[in-house]
């Protein structure tokens, strides 16, 4: 069943003693806004966790395969599309990039039907074997922490050795030193948008929508690692519009959800150090607020 409503949503999550999203250009330090000190988590990182959750729950079976995943060879998936629509003859020779017209549209539609993340987030599929481009109906912003974060740096050692030569060194001389970066605590907020017209183009359905809510609520439960510490979704607040085009501006709706640090807390170290205020009175006509979590 296709979407008949527009959605805007607020996602809250936190981290304790972990690195929610390291920056490879900064020695894998937690991402931060240099001017304000607020922590950042990219939309790409959040989408990765949604993809991983859906792939785990649906066991990578159509129509819930995952297109963008570790070590995926994308052109092989494009070739599957052309074979599925009976156009494998176009894959022969050196003109793969010049494939165009109706066959590209058919291949793009097949990719949307089979891959959850293509019909959800969109994809550029014109690499090598051309399956066109898809503009996804679900878009996320960077997540930004409510308060400035402080990135702690920890020295770590490895007691085991890799070679016999290292094992022969005197005690203490064969230890490998390293660094680990963590945020003691940070509460992050991200915004999301779901376009019903774009959902109609990709085939993003009501079932896909419910799976997306489930993934956002549970994605950290299956993404544990020593580097990320303790992370959890703390709130998912969904503004549902009557109709496909919506009944209010997203930024006006987002301003109805405010997160403030408690006055008696100087340095937040837990979710209980914050107060969430939700103004659900006098919502614009045609808008309802659903609390999926929180």
Secondary structure as UniProt FT lines:
FT   STRAND          7..18
FT   STRAND          22..23
FT   HELIX           24..26
FT   TURN            27..28
FT   STRAND          29..30
FT   TURN            34..36
FT   STRAND          38..41
FT   HELIX           43..58
FT   TURN            59..60
FT   TURN            62..63
FT   TURN            70..71
FT   HELIX           74..84
FT   TURN            85..86
FT   HELIX           88..91
FT   HELIX           96..98
FT   HELIX           102..114
FT   HELIX           116..121
FT   STRAND          122..124
FT   STRAND          133..135
FT   STRAND          138..140
FT   STRAND          143..148
FT   STRAND          151..158
FT   HELIX           164..167
FT   TURN            171..172
FT   STRAND          176..194
FT   HELIX           196..202
FT   HELIX           206..218
FT   HELIX           219..222
FT   TURN            226..228
FT   STRAND          230..241
FT   HELIX           250..254
FT   TURN            255..256
FT   STRAND          257..261
FT   TURN            263..264
FT   HELIX           271..273
FT   STRAND          274..278
FT   TURN            281..282
FT   TURN            285..286
FT   STRAND          287..293
//
